[in-house]
Amino acid sequence: MMSYLHDSRISWKEIKKTLVTLGAPTTAEELGIEPKYIIKALTIAHKIRDRYTILGNEGLTEKAAKQLASVTGVI
């Protein structure tokens, strides 16, 4: 998801493809957690440490978090 936001040189789709190839979980379901916890994590992550994050100083709104997780196939 962060690669998607960062618009990195390596596409988020390639990163996800590699994770799937390695057998790593890439969805909330595969992690065994409810989608609401992914959204919550994205909306409060900017508060965890006192430093700059790709999520911005204000964090993501719930709507933006849902869109990010949906577009990337996490939820």
PQR file of N, CA, C, O and H, with PARSE charges and radii, in Angstrom:
ATOM      1  N   MET A   1       0.824  -1.181   0.000 -0.4000 1.5000
ATOM      2  CA  MET A   1       0.000   0.000   0.000 -0.0000 2.0000
ATOM      3  C   MET A   1       0.872   1.251   0.000  0.5500 1.7000
ATOM      4  O   MET A   1       0.552   2.238  -0.662 -0.5500 1.4000
ATOM      5  N   MET A   2       1.977   1.205   0.745 -0.4000 1.5000
ATOM      6  CA  MET A   2       2.839   2.380   0.804 -0.0000 2.0000
ATOM      7  C   MET A   2       3.510   2.619  -0.537  0.5500 1.7000
ATOM      8  O   MET A   2       3.731   3.767  -0.924 -0.5500 1.4000
ATOM      9  H   MET A   2       2.237   0.403   1.283  0.4000 1.0000
ATOM     10  N   SER A   3       3.834   1.553  -1.247 -0.4000 1.5000
ATOM     11  CA  SER A   3       4.416   1.696  -2.577 -0.0000 2.0000
ATOM     12  C   SER A   3       3.420   2.373  -3.521  0.5500 1.7000
ATOM     13  O   SER A   3       3.808   3.184  -4.361 -0.5500 1.4000
ATOM     14  H   SER A   3       3.654   0.621  -0.933  0.4000 1.0000
ATOM     15  N   TYR A   4       2.165   2.044  -3.385 -0.4000 1.5000
ATOM     16  CA  TYR A   4       1.114   2.681  -4.186 -0.0000 2.0000
ATOM     17  C   TYR A   4       1.081   4.182  -3.905  0.5500 1.7000
ATOM     18  O   TYR A   4       1.025   4.988  -4.835 -0.5500 1.4000
ATOM     19  H   TYR A   4       1.849   1.385  -2.702  0.4000 1.0000
ATOM     20  N   LEU A   5       1.115   4.557  -2.636 -0.4000 1.5000
ATOM     21  CA  LEU A   5       1.081   5.973  -2.269 -0.0000 2.0000
ATOM     22  C   LEU A   5       2.343   6.703  -2.693  0.5500 1.7000
ATOM     23  O   LEU A   5       2.295   7.864  -3.099 -0.5500 1.4000
ATOM     24  H   LEU A   5       1.160   3.902  -1.881  0.4000 1.0000
ATOM     25  N   HIS A   6       3.456   6.023  -2.597 -0.4000 1.5000
ATOM     26  CA  HIS A   6       4.747   6.639  -2.887 -0.0000 2.0000
ATOM     27  C   HIS A   6       4.990   6.755  -4.385  0.5500 1.7000
ATOM     28  O   HIS A   6       5.836   7.538  -4.818 -0.5500 1.4000
ATOM     29  H   HIS A   6       3.495   5.080  -2.267  0.4000 1.0000
ATOM     30  N   ASP A   7       4.258   5.985  -5.173 -0.4000 1.5000
ATOM     31  CA  ASP A   7       4.457   5.934  -6.622 -0.0000 2.0000
ATOM     32  C   ASP A   7       5.916   5.596  -6.912  0.5500 1.7000
ATOM     33  O   ASP A   7       6.593   6.274  -7.685 -0.5500 1.4000
ATOM     34  H   ASP A   7       3.571   5.349  -4.821  0.4000 1.0000
ATOM     35  N   SER A   8       6.375   4.528  -6.269 -0.4000 1.5000
ATOM     36  CA  SER A   8       7.781   4.145  -6.338 -0.0000 2.0000
ATOM     37  C   SER A   8       8.174   3.611  -7.707  0.5500 1.7000
ATOM     38  O   SER A   8       7.339   3.285  -8.550 -0.5500 1.4000
ATOM     39  H   SER A   8       5.825   3.978  -5.641  0.4000 1.0000
ATOM     40  N   ARG A   9       9.467   3.540  -7.882 -0.4000 1.5000
ATOM     41  CA  ARG A   9      10.073   3.070  -9.130 -0.0000 2.0000
ATOM     42  C   ARG A   9       9.614   1.643  -9.443  0.5500 1.7000
ATOM     43  O   ARG A   9       9.367   1.307 -10.601 -0.5500 1.4000
ATOM     44  H   ARG A   9      10.146   3.805  -7.198  0.4000 1.0000
ATOM     45  N   ILE A  10       9.505   0.825  -8.428 -0.4000 1.5000
ATOM     46  CA  ILE A  10       8.981  -0.534  -8.587 -0.0000 2.0000
ATOM     47  C   ILE A  10       7.497  -0.467  -8.252  0.5500 1.7000
ATOM     48  O   ILE A  10       7.126  -0.026  -7.164 -0.5500 1.4000
ATOM     49  H   ILE A  10       9.706   1.098  -7.487  0.4000 1.0000
ATOM     50  N   SER A  11       6.665  -0.891  -9.158 -0.4000 1.5000
ATOM     51  CA  SER A  11       5.221  -0.747  -8.950 -0.0000 2.0000
ATOM     52  C   SER A  11       4.722  -1.606  -7.798  0.5500 1.7000
ATOM     53  O   SER A  11       5.278  -2.664  -7.500 -0.5500 1.4000
ATOM     54  H   SER A  11       6.966  -1.249 -10.041  0.4000 1.0000
ATOM     55  N   TRP A  12       3.676  -1.134  -7.166 -0.4000 1.5000
ATOM     56  CA  TRP A  12       3.079  -1.886  -6.065 -0.0000 2.0000
ATOM     57  C   TRP A  12       2.592  -3.241  -6.546  0.5500 1.7000
ATOM     58  O   TRP A  12       2.579  -4.204  -5.779 -0.5500 1.4000
ATOM     59  H   TRP A  12       3.224  -0.275  -7.408  0.4000 1.0000
ATOM     60  N   LYS A  13       2.191  -3.326  -7.809 -0.4000 1.5000
ATOM     61  CA  LYS A  13       1.714  -4.608  -8.349 -0.0000 2.0000
ATOM     62  C   LYS A  13       2.856  -5.626  -8.408  0.5500 1.7000
ATOM     63  O   LYS A  13       2.651  -6.808  -8.134 -0.5500 1.4000
ATOM     64  H   LYS A  13       2.201  -2.544  -8.432  0.4000 1.0000
ATOM     65  N   GLU A  14       4.053  -5.167  -8.763 -0.4000 1.5000
ATOM     66  CA  GLU A  14       5.215  -6.059  -8.797 -0.0000 2.0000
ATOM     67  C   GLU A  14       5.592  -6.521  -7.389  0.5500 1.7000
ATOM     68  O   GLU A  14       5.940  -7.682  -7.180 -0.5500 1.4000
ATOM     69  H   GLU A  14       4.219  -4.206  -8.986  0.4000 1.0000
ATOM     70  N   ILE A  15       5.518  -5.605  -6.437 -0.4000 1.5000
ATOM     71  CA  ILE A  15       5.813  -5.961  -5.050 -0.0000 2.0000
ATOM     72  C   ILE A  15       4.815  -6.998  -4.554  0.5500 1.7000
ATOM     73  O   ILE A  15       5.188  -7.987  -3.924 -0.5500 1.4000
ATOM     74  H   ILE A  15       5.235  -4.661  -6.607  0.4000 1.0000
ATOM     75  N   LYS A  16       3.538  -6.755  -4.849 -0.4000 1.5000
ATOM     76  CA  LYS A  16       2.501  -7.702  -4.419 -0.0000 2.0000
ATOM     77  C   LYS A  16       2.695  -9.060  -5.092  0.5500 1.7000
ATOM     78  O   LYS A  16       2.551 -10.102  -4.454 -0.5500 1.4000
ATOM     79  H   LYS A  16       3.235  -5.951  -5.362  0.4000 1.0000
ATOM     80  N   LYS A  17       3.017  -9.039  -6.366 -0.4000 1.5000
ATOM     81  CA  LYS A  17       3.247 -10.284  -7.109 -0.0000 2.0000
ATOM     82  C   LYS A  17       4.393 -11.084  -6.468  0.5500 1.7000
ATOM     83  O   LYS A  17       4.303 -12.303  -6.323 -0.5500 1.4000
ATOM     84  H   LYS A  17       3.134  -8.192  -6.884  0.4000 1.0000
ATOM     85  N   THR A  18       5.451 -10.394  -6.094 -0.4000 1.5000
ATOM     86  CA  THR A  18       6.591 -11.051  -5.451 -0.0000 2.0000
ATOM     87  C   THR A  18       6.189 -11.636  -4.094  0.5500 1.7000
ATOM     88  O   THR A  18       6.562 -12.760  -3.759 -0.5500 1.4000
ATOM     89  H   THR A  18       5.524  -9.404  -6.212  0.4000 1.0000
ATOM     90  N   LEU A  19       5.433 -10.872  -3.328 -0.4000 1.5000
ATOM     91  CA  LEU A  19       4.970 -11.366  -2.030 -0.0000 2.0000
ATOM     92  C   LEU A  19       4.111 -12.618  -2.186  0.5500 1.7000
ATOM     93  O   LEU A  19       4.251 -13.573  -1.422 -0.5500 1.4000
ATOM     94  H   LEU A  19       5.129  -9.958  -3.600  0.4000 1.0000
ATOM     95  N   VAL A  20       3.227 -12.609  -3.174 -0.4000 1.5000
ATOM     96  CA  VAL A  20       2.378 -13.779  -3.438 -0.0000 2.0000
ATOM     97  C   VAL A  20       3.248 -14.975  -3.825  0.5500 1.7000
ATOM     98  O   VAL A  20       3.030 -16.086  -3.344 -0.5500 1.4000
ATOM     99  H   VAL A  20       3.113 -11.833  -3.794  0.4000 1.0000
ATOM    100  N   THR A  21       4.234 -14.744  -4.696 -0.4000 1.5000
ATOM    101  CA  THR A  21       5.145 -15.809  -5.115 -0.0000 2.0000
ATOM    102  C   THR A  21       5.872 -16.421  -3.922  0.5500 1.7000
ATOM    103  O   THR A  21       6.103 -17.629  -3.875 -0.5500 1.4000
ATOM    104  H   THR A  21       4.411 -13.841  -5.087  0.4000 1.0000
ATOM    105  N   LEU A  22       6.229 -15.572  -2.961 -0.4000 1.5000
ATOM    106  CA  LEU A  22       6.930 -16.042  -1.771 -0.0000 2.0000
ATOM    107  C   LEU A  22       6.000 -16.679  -0.737  0.5500 1.7000
ATOM    108  O   LEU A  22       6.453 -17.253   0.253 -0.5500 1.4000
ATOM    109  H   LEU A  22       6.041 -14.590  -2.999  0.4000 1.0000
ATOM    110  N   GLY A  23       4.692 -16.567  -0.984 -0.4000 1.5000
ATOM    111  CA  GLY A  23       3.728 -17.143  -0.055 -0.0000 2.0000
ATOM    112  C   GLY A  23       3.389 -16.231   1.110  0.5500 1.7000
ATOM    113  O   GLY A  23       2.809 -16.674   2.102 -0.5500 1.4000
ATOM    114  H   GLY A  23       4.324 -16.101  -1.788  0.4000 1.0000
ATOM    115  N   ALA A  24       3.749 -14.955   0.993 -0.4000 1.5000
ATOM    116  CA  ALA A  24       3.452 -13.998   2.059 -0.0000 2.0000
ATOM    117  C   ALA A  24       2.003 -13.528   1.950  0.5500 1.7000
ATOM    118  O   ALA A  24       1.476 -13.419   0.843 -0.5500 1.4000
ATOM    119  H   ALA A  24       4.220 -14.596   0.187  0.4000 1.0000
ATOM    120  N   PRO A  25       1.365 -13.255   3.055 -0.5600 1.5000
ATOM    121  CA  PRO A  25      -0.017 -12.758   3.008  0.2800 2.0000
ATOM    122  C   PRO A  25      -0.059 -11.347   2.428  0.5500 1.7000
ATOM    123  O   PRO A  25       0.799 -10.516   2.724 -0.5500 1.4000
ATOM    124  N   THR A  26      -1.059 -11.091   1.605 -0.4000 1.5000
ATOM    125  CA  THR A  26      -1.207  -9.766   0.989 -0.0000 2.0000
ATOM    126  C   THR A  26      -2.604  -9.183   1.187  0.5500 1.7000
ATOM    127  O   THR A  26      -2.907  -8.103   0.681 -0.5500 1.4000
ATOM    128  H   THR A  26      -1.756 -11.766   1.364  0.4000 1.0000
ATOM    129  N   THR A  27      -3.438  -9.887   1.911 -0.4000 1.5000
ATOM    130  CA  THR A  27      -4.797  -9.400   2.164 -0.0000 2.0000
ATOM    131  C   THR A  27      -5.112  -9.508   3.653  0.5500 1.7000
ATOM    132  O   THR A  27      -4.468 -10.251   4.394 -0.5500 1.4000
ATOM    133  H   THR A  27      -3.192 -10.765   2.322  0.4000 1.0000
ATOM    134  N   ALA A  28      -6.105  -8.760   4.061 -0.4000 1.5000
ATOM    135  CA  ALA A  28      -6.554  -8.837   5.456 -0.0000 2.0000
ATOM    136  C   ALA A  28      -6.991 -10.269   5.777  0.5500 1.7000
ATOM    137  O   ALA A  28      -6.684 -10.800   6.844 -0.5500 1.4000
ATOM    138  H   ALA A  28      -6.629  -8.157   3.459  0.4000 1.0000
ATOM    139  N   GLU A  29      -7.694 -10.868   4.858 -0.4000 1.5000
ATOM    140  CA  GLU A  29      -8.175 -12.239   5.069 -0.0000 2.0000
ATOM    141  C   GLU A  29      -7.010 -13.204   5.270  0.5500 1.7000
ATOM    142  O   GLU A  29      -7.048 -14.043   6.170 -0.5500 1.4000
ATOM    143  H   GLU A  29      -7.944 -10.437   3.991  0.4000 1.0000
ATOM    144  N   GLU A  30      -5.983 -13.088   4.442 -0.4000 1.5000
ATOM    145  CA  GLU A  30      -4.819 -13.963   4.576 -0.0000 2.0000
ATOM    146  C   GLU A  30      -4.071 -13.716   5.888  0.5500 1.7000
ATOM    147  O   GLU A  30      -3.449 -14.628   6.434 -0.5500 1.4000
ATOM    148  H   GLU A  30      -5.952 -12.406   3.712  0.4000 1.0000
ATOM    149  N   LEU A  31      -4.133 -12.491   6.386 -0.4000 1.5000
ATOM    150  CA  LEU A  31      -3.525 -12.168   7.676 -0.0000 2.0000
ATOM    151  C   LEU A  31      -4.396 -12.626   8.843  0.5500 1.7000
ATOM    152  O   LEU A  31      -3.943 -12.689   9.986 -0.5500 1.4000
ATOM    153  H   LEU A  31      -4.638 -11.751   5.943  0.4000 1.0000
ATOM    154  N   GLY A  32      -5.652 -12.943   8.534 -0.4000 1.5000
ATOM    155  CA  GLY A  32      -6.579 -13.387   9.566 -0.0000 2.0000
ATOM    156  C   GLY A  32      -7.129 -12.251  10.405  0.5500 1.7000
ATOM    157  O   GLY A  32      -7.464 -12.436  11.576 -0.5500 1.4000
ATOM    158  H   GLY A  32      -6.020 -12.892   7.606  0.4000 1.0000
ATOM    159  N   ILE A  33      -7.222 -11.061   9.795 -0.4000 1.5000
ATOM    160  CA  ILE A  33      -7.779  -9.916  10.522 -0.0000 2.0000
ATOM    161  C   ILE A  33      -8.933  -9.300   9.729  0.5500 1.7000
ATOM    162  O   ILE A  33      -9.017  -9.438   8.509 -0.5500 1.4000
ATOM    163  H   ILE A  33      -6.950 -10.910   8.844  0.4000 1.0000
ATOM    164  N   GLU A  34      -9.794  -8.637  10.438 -0.4000 1.5000
ATOM    165  CA  GLU A  34     -10.935  -7.992   9.799 -0.0000 2.0000
ATOM    166  C   GLU A  34     -10.483  -6.729   9.067  0.5500 1.7000
ATOM    167  O   GLU A  34      -9.588  -6.028   9.539 -0.5500 1.4000
ATOM    168  H   GLU A  34      -9.726  -8.524  11.430  0.4000 1.0000
ATOM    169  N   PRO A  35     -11.092  -6.437   7.920 -0.5600 1.5000
ATOM    170  CA  PRO A  35     -10.743  -5.242   7.157  0.2800 2.0000
ATOM    171  C   PRO A  35     -10.785  -3.949   7.976  0.5500 1.7000
ATOM    172  O   PRO A  35     -10.019  -3.023   7.710 -0.5500 1.4000
ATOM    173  N   LYS A  36     -11.668  -3.882   8.960 -0.4000 1.5000
ATOM    174  CA  LYS A  36     -11.781  -2.653   9.749 -0.0000 2.0000
ATOM    175  C   LYS A  36     -10.476  -2.337  10.476  0.5500 1.7000
ATOM    176  O   LYS A  36     -10.188  -1.170  10.744 -0.5500 1.4000
ATOM    177  H   LYS A  36     -12.291  -4.635   9.176  0.4000 1.0000
ATOM    178  N   TYR A  37      -9.681  -3.362  10.797 -0.4000 1.5000
ATOM    179  CA  TYR A  37      -8.406  -3.124  11.471 -0.0000 2.0000
ATOM    180  C   TYR A  37      -7.345  -2.574  10.512  0.5500 1.7000
ATOM    181  O   TYR A  37      -6.457  -1.829  10.928 -0.5500 1.4000
ATOM    182  H   TYR A  37      -9.914  -4.309  10.579  0.4000 1.0000
ATOM    183  N   ILE A  38      -7.435  -2.937   9.245 -0.4000 1.5000
ATOM    184  CA  ILE A  38      -6.542  -2.356   8.239 -0.0000 2.0000
ATOM    185  C   ILE A  38      -6.834  -0.864   8.130  0.5500 1.7000
ATOM    186  O   ILE A  38      -5.920  -0.040   8.122 -0.5500 1.4000
ATOM    187  H   ILE A  38      -8.156  -3.542   8.907  0.4000 1.0000
ATOM    188  N   ILE A  39      -8.111  -0.530   8.047 -0.4000 1.5000
ATOM    189  CA  ILE A  39      -8.526   0.873   7.938 -0.0000 2.0000
ATOM    190  C   ILE A  39      -8.087   1.652   9.176  0.5500 1.7000
ATOM    191  O   ILE A  39      -7.550   2.754   9.061 -0.5500 1.4000
ATOM    192  H   ILE A  39      -8.854  -1.199   8.053  0.4000 1.0000
ATOM    193  N   LYS A  40      -8.310   1.093  10.329 -0.4000 1.5000
ATOM    194  CA  LYS A  40      -7.919   1.756  11.582 -0.0000 2.0000
ATOM    195  C   LYS A  40      -6.410   1.991  11.602  0.5500 1.7000
ATOM    196  O   LYS A  40      -5.958   3.082  11.950 -0.5500 1.4000
ATOM    197  H   LYS A  40      -8.746   0.198  10.422  0.4000 1.0000
ATOM    198  N   ALA A  41      -5.642   0.993  11.238 -0.4000 1.5000
ATOM    199  CA  ALA A  41      -4.181   1.124  11.231 -0.0000 2.0000
ATOM    200  C   ALA A  41      -3.730   2.239  10.293  0.5500 1.7000
ATOM    201  O   ALA A  41      -2.832   3.011  10.629 -0.5500 1.4000
ATOM    202  H   ALA A  41      -6.009   0.107  10.955  0.4000 1.0000
ATOM    203  N   LEU A  42      -4.350   2.321   9.125 -0.4000 1.5000
ATOM    204  CA  LEU A  42      -3.974   3.366   8.171 -0.0000 2.0000
ATOM    205  C   LEU A  42      -4.344   4.763   8.650  0.5500 1.7000
ATOM    206  O   LEU A  42      -3.671   5.735   8.307 -0.5500 1.4000
ATOM    207  H   LEU A  42      -5.079   1.693   8.853  0.4000 1.0000
ATOM    208  N   THR A  43      -5.395   4.870   9.428 -0.4000 1.5000
ATOM    209  CA  THR A  43      -5.824   6.194   9.889 -0.0000 2.0000
ATOM    210  C   THR A  43      -5.082   6.667  11.133  0.5500 1.7000
ATOM    211  O   THR A  43      -5.078   7.864  11.424 -0.5500 1.4000
ATOM    212  H   THR A  43      -5.942   4.080   9.707  0.4000 1.0000
ATOM    213  N   ILE A  44      -4.452   5.755  11.874 -0.4000 1.5000
ATOM    214  CA  ILE A  44      -3.729   6.177  13.088 -0.0000 2.0000
ATOM    215  C   ILE A  44      -2.217   5.985  12.997  0.5500 1.7000
ATOM    216  O   ILE A  44      -1.495   6.397  13.904 -0.5500 1.4000
ATOM    217  H   ILE A  44      -4.455   4.783  11.638  0.4000 1.0000
ATOM    218  N   ALA A  45      -1.730   5.377  11.937 -0.4000 1.5000
ATOM    219  CA  ALA A  45      -0.299   5.055  11.818 -0.0000 2.0000
ATOM    220  C   ALA A  45       0.596   6.285  11.951  0.5500 1.7000
ATOM    221  O   ALA A  45       1.700   6.185  12.487 -0.5500 1.4000
ATOM    222  H   ALA A  45      -2.317   5.043  11.199  0.4000 1.0000
ATOM    223  N   HIS A  46       0.148   7.419  11.480 -0.4000 1.5000
ATOM    224  CA  HIS A  46       0.976   8.635  11.540 -0.0000 2.0000
ATOM    225  C   HIS A  46       1.242   9.093  12.970  0.5500 1.7000
ATOM    226  O   HIS A  46       2.127   9.919  13.193 -0.5500 1.4000
ATOM    227  H   HIS A  46      -0.749   7.500  11.044  0.4000 1.0000
ATOM    228  N   LYS A  47       0.502   8.578  13.931 -0.4000 1.5000
ATOM    229  CA  LYS A  47       0.658   8.969  15.336 -0.0000 2.0000
ATOM    230  C   LYS A  47       1.654   8.082  16.089  0.5500 1.7000
ATOM    231  O   LYS A  47       2.035   8.402  17.215 -0.5500 1.4000
ATOM    232  H   LYS A  47      -0.217   7.907  13.749  0.4000 1.0000
ATOM    233  N   ILE A  48       2.072   6.991  15.491 -0.4000 1.5000
ATOM    234  CA  ILE A  48       2.897   6.019  16.197 -0.0000 2.0000
ATOM    235  C   ILE A  48       4.290   6.565  16.506  0.5500 1.7000
ATOM    236  O   ILE A  48       4.810   6.335  17.598 -0.5500 1.4000
ATOM    237  H   ILE A  48       1.763   6.730  14.576  0.4000 1.0000
ATOM    238  N   ARG A  49       4.885   7.265  15.589 -0.4000 1.5000
ATOM    239  CA  ARG A  49       6.211   7.839  15.800 -0.0000 2.0000
ATOM    240  C   ARG A  49       6.186   9.319  15.452  0.5500 1.7000
ATOM    241  O   ARG A  49       5.374   9.769  14.643 -0.5500 1.4000
ATOM    242  H   ARG A  49       4.462   7.452  14.702  0.4000 1.0000
ATOM    243  N   ASP A  50       7.064  10.048  16.059 -0.4000 1.5000
ATOM    244  CA  ASP A  50       7.153  11.485  15.818 -0.0000 2.0000
ATOM    245  C   ASP A  50       8.121  11.759  14.671  0.5500 1.7000
ATOM    246  O   ASP A  50       9.230  12.251  14.879 -0.5500 1.4000
ATOM    247  H   ASP A  50       7.724   9.682  16.716  0.4000 1.0000
ATOM    248  N   ARG A  51       7.680  11.433  13.462 -0.4000 1.5000
ATOM    249  CA  ARG A  51       8.489  11.687  12.279 -0.0000 2.0000
ATOM    250  C   ARG A  51       7.597  11.723  11.051  0.5500 1.7000
ATOM    251  O   ARG A  51       6.420  11.367  11.111 -0.5500 1.4000
ATOM    252  H   ARG A  51       6.778  11.034  13.294  0.4000 1.0000
ATOM    253  N   TYR A  52       8.175  12.159   9.929 -0.4000 1.5000
ATOM    254  CA  TYR A  52       7.437  12.239   8.681 -0.0000 2.0000
ATOM    255  C   TYR A  52       7.102  10.839   8.183  0.5500 1.7000
ATOM    256  O   TYR A  52       7.897   9.911   8.329 -0.5500 1.4000
ATOM    257  H   TYR A  52       9.131  12.448   9.880  0.4000 1.0000
ATOM    258  N   THR A  53       5.946  10.701   7.608 -0.4000 1.5000
ATOM    259  CA  THR A  53       5.522   9.437   7.014 -0.0000 2.0000
ATOM    260  C   THR A  53       4.803   9.722   5.698  0.5500 1.7000
ATOM    261  O   THR A  53       4.251  10.805   5.505 -0.5500 1.4000
ATOM    262  H   THR A  53       5.301  11.456   7.490  0.4000 1.0000
ATOM    263  N   ILE A  54       4.815   8.769   4.819 -0.4000 1.5000
ATOM    264  CA  ILE A  54       4.113   8.887   3.541 -0.0000 2.0000
ATOM    265  C   ILE A  54       2.619   9.115   3.763  0.5500 1.7000
ATOM    266  O   ILE A  54       1.922   9.607   2.875 -0.5500 1.4000
ATOM    267  H   ILE A  54       5.263   7.889   4.975  0.4000 1.0000
ATOM    268  N   LEU A  55       2.138   8.759   4.935 -0.4000 1.5000
ATOM    269  CA  LEU A  55       0.727   8.939   5.256 -0.0000 2.0000
ATOM    270  C   LEU A  55       0.399  10.380   5.627  0.5500 1.7000
ATOM    271  O   LEU A  55      -0.767  10.716   5.837 -0.5500 1.4000
ATOM    272  H   LEU A  55       2.704   8.359   5.656  0.4000 1.0000
ATOM    273  N   GLY A  56       1.409  11.230   5.710 -0.4000 1.5000
ATOM    274  CA  GLY A  56       1.198  12.646   5.975 -0.0000 2.0000
ATOM    275  C   GLY A  56       1.064  12.972   7.447  0.5500 1.7000
ATOM    276  O   GLY A  56       0.869  12.082   8.275 -0.5500 1.4000
ATOM    277  H   GLY A  56       2.357  10.958   5.540  0.4000 1.0000
ATOM    278  N   ASN A  57       1.167  14.225   7.763 -0.4000 1.5000
ATOM    279  CA  ASN A  57       1.086  14.679   9.150 -0.0000 2.0000
ATOM    280  C   ASN A  57      -0.287  14.463   9.763  0.5500 1.7000
ATOM    281  O   ASN A  57      -0.403  14.267  10.972 -0.5500 1.4000
ATOM    282  H   ASN A  57       1.326  14.948   7.090  0.4000 1.0000
ATOM    283  N   GLU A  58      -1.311  14.497   8.951 -0.4000 1.5000
ATOM    284  CA  GLU A  58      -2.681  14.341   9.435 -0.0000 2.0000
ATOM    285  C   GLU A  58      -3.196  12.907   9.282  0.5500 1.7000
ATOM    286  O   GLU A  58      -4.284  12.583   9.757 -0.5500 1.4000
ATOM    287  H   GLU A  58      -1.216  14.656   7.968  0.4000 1.0000
ATOM    288  N   GLY A  59      -2.419  12.058   8.622 -0.4000 1.5000
ATOM    289  CA  GLY A  59      -2.860  10.685   8.398 -0.0000 2.0000
ATOM    290  C   GLY A  59      -3.875  10.612   7.267  0.5500 1.7000
ATOM    291  O   GLY A  59      -4.204  11.621   6.642 -0.5500 1.4000
ATOM    292  H   GLY A  59      -1.535  12.322   8.236  0.4000 1.0000
ATOM    293  N   LEU A  60      -4.352   9.439   7.020 -0.4000 1.5000
ATOM    294  CA  LEU A  60      -5.364   9.236   5.992 -0.0000 2.0000
ATOM    295  C   LEU A  60      -6.756   9.338   6.607  0.5500 1.7000
ATOM    296  O   LEU A  60      -6.973   8.955   7.756 -0.5500 1.4000
ATOM    297  H   LEU A  60      -4.085   8.619   7.527  0.4000 1.0000
ATOM    298  N   THR A  61      -7.675   9.852   5.834 -0.4000 1.5000
ATOM    299  CA  THR A  61      -9.062   9.815   6.277 -0.0000 2.0000
ATOM    300  C   THR A  61      -9.554   8.378   6.142  0.5500 1.7000
ATOM    301  O   THR A  61      -8.928   7.567   5.460 -0.5500 1.4000
ATOM    302  H   THR A  61      -7.498  10.164   4.901  0.4000 1.0000
ATOM    303  N   GLU A  62     -10.646   8.070   6.774 -0.4000 1.5000
ATOM    304  CA  GLU A  62     -11.211   6.725   6.656 -0.0000 2.0000
ATOM    305  C   GLU A  62     -11.544   6.411   5.203  0.5500 1.7000
ATOM    306  O   GLU A  62     -11.310   5.297   4.731 -0.5500 1.4000
ATOM    307  H   GLU A  62     -11.155   8.730   7.328  0.4000 1.0000
ATOM    308  N   LYS A  63     -12.084   7.387   4.503 -0.4000 1.5000
ATOM    309  CA  LYS A  63     -12.437   7.197   3.094 -0.0000 2.0000
ATOM    310  C   LYS A  63     -11.191   6.897   2.260  0.5500 1.7000
ATOM    311  O   LYS A  63     -11.200   5.983   1.436 -0.5500 1.4000
ATOM    312  H   LYS A  63     -12.274   8.292   4.886  0.4000 1.0000
ATOM    313  N   ALA A  64     -10.116   7.668   2.474 -0.4000 1.5000
ATOM    314  CA  ALA A  64      -8.870   7.455   1.731 -0.0000 2.0000
ATOM    315  C   ALA A  64      -8.247   6.107   2.082  0.5500 1.7000
ATOM    316  O   ALA A  64      -7.707   5.425   1.212 -0.5500 1.4000
ATOM    317  H   ALA A  64     -10.109   8.411   3.144  0.4000 1.0000
ATOM    318  N   ALA A  65      -8.322   5.726   3.349 -0.4000 1.5000
ATOM    319  CA  ALA A  65      -7.782   4.436   3.781 -0.0000 2.0000
ATOM    320  C   ALA A  65      -8.537   3.278   3.129  0.5500 1.7000
ATOM    321  O   ALA A  65      -7.925   2.311   2.677 -0.5500 1.4000
ATOM    322  H   ALA A  65      -8.761   6.280   4.056  0.4000 1.0000
ATOM    323  N   LYS A  66      -9.853   3.377   3.083 -0.4000 1.5000
ATOM    324  CA  LYS A  66     -10.662   2.338   2.440 -0.0000 2.0000
ATOM    325  C   LYS A  66     -10.330   2.249   0.959  0.5500 1.7000
ATOM    326  O   LYS A  66     -10.212   1.155   0.409 -0.5500 1.4000
ATOM    327  H   LYS A  66     -10.350   4.163   3.450  0.4000 1.0000
ATOM    328  N   GLN A  67     -10.180   3.399   0.317 -0.4000 1.5000
ATOM    329  CA  GLN A  67      -9.866   3.414  -1.120 -0.0000 2.0000
ATOM    330  C   GLN A  67      -8.503   2.784  -1.368  0.5500 1.7000
ATOM    331  O   GLN A  67      -8.353   1.967  -2.277 -0.5500 1.4000
ATOM    332  H   GLN A  67     -10.276   4.288   0.764  0.4000 1.0000
ATOM    333  N   LEU A  68      -7.512   3.155  -0.570 -0.4000 1.5000
ATOM    334  CA  LEU A  68      -6.163   2.590  -0.721 -0.0000 2.0000
ATOM    335  C   LEU A  68      -6.169   1.083  -0.541  0.5500 1.7000
ATOM    336  O   LEU A  68      -5.610   0.357  -1.363 -0.5500 1.4000
ATOM    337  H   LEU A  68      -7.634   3.818   0.168  0.4000 1.0000
ATOM    338  N   ALA A  69      -6.790   0.610   0.515 -0.4000 1.5000
ATOM    339  CA  ALA A  69      -6.821  -0.820   0.787 -0.0000 2.0000
ATOM    340  C   ALA A  69      -7.618  -1.579  -0.274  0.5500 1.7000
ATOM    341  O   ALA A  69      -7.296  -2.722  -0.600 -0.5500 1.4000
ATOM    342  H   ALA A  69      -7.245   1.200   1.183  0.4000 1.0000
ATOM    343  N   SER A  70      -8.641  -0.948  -0.801 -0.4000 1.5000
ATOM    344  CA  SER A  70      -9.451  -1.582  -1.843 -0.0000 2.0000
ATOM    345  C   SER A  70      -8.713  -1.646  -3.185  0.5500 1.7000
ATOM    346  O   SER A  70      -8.672  -2.692  -3.832 -0.5500 1.4000
ATOM    347  H   SER A  70      -8.902  -0.019  -0.536  0.4000 1.0000
ATOM    348  N   VAL A  71      -8.138  -0.523  -3.589 -0.4000 1.5000
ATOM    349  CA  VAL A  71      -7.421  -0.456  -4.875 -0.0000 2.0000
ATOM    350  C   VAL A  71      -6.275  -1.450  -4.915  0.5500 1.7000
ATOM    351  O   VAL A  71      -6.024  -2.063  -5.953 -0.5500 1.4000
ATOM    352  H   VAL A  71      -8.171   0.327  -3.063  0.4000 1.0000
ATOM    353  N   THR A  72      -5.583  -1.617  -3.809 -0.4000 1.5000
ATOM    354  CA  THR A  72      -4.441  -2.516  -3.752 -0.0000 2.0000
ATOM    355  C   THR A  72      -4.815  -3.967  -3.451  0.5500 1.7000
ATOM    356  O   THR A  72      -3.956  -4.848  -3.426 -0.5500 1.4000
ATOM    357  H   THR A  72      -5.787  -1.120  -2.966  0.4000 1.0000
ATOM    358  N   GLY A  73      -6.103  -4.201  -3.223 -0.4000 1.5000
ATOM    359  CA  GLY A  73      -6.590  -5.566  -3.008 -0.0000 2.0000
ATOM    360  C   GLY A  73      -6.359  -6.110  -1.607  0.5500 1.7000
ATOM    361  O   GLY A  73      -6.477  -7.313  -1.376 -0.5500 1.4000
ATOM    362  H   GLY A  73      -6.801  -3.485  -3.243  0.4000 1.0000
ATOM    363  N   VAL A  74      -6.030  -5.224  -0.672 -0.4000 1.5000
ATOM    364  CA  VAL A  74      -5.800  -5.680   0.698 -0.0000 2.0000
ATOM    365  C   VAL A  74      -7.130  -6.022   1.365  0.5500 1.7000
ATOM    366  O   VAL A  74      -7.209  -6.944   2.176 -0.5500 1.4000
ATOM    367  H   VAL A  74      -5.934  -4.247  -0.860  0.4000 1.0000
ATOM    368  N   ILE A  75      -8.165  -5.275   1.018 -0.4000 1.5000
ATOM    369  CA  ILE A  75      -9.511  -5.596   1.519 -0.0000 2.0000
ATOM    370  C   ILE A  75     -10.457  -5.734   0.342  0.5500 1.7000
ATOM    371  O   ILE A  75     -11.643  -6.002   0.532 -0.5500 1.4000
ATOM    372  H   ILE A  75      -8.101  -4.526   0.359  0.4000 1.0000
TER
END
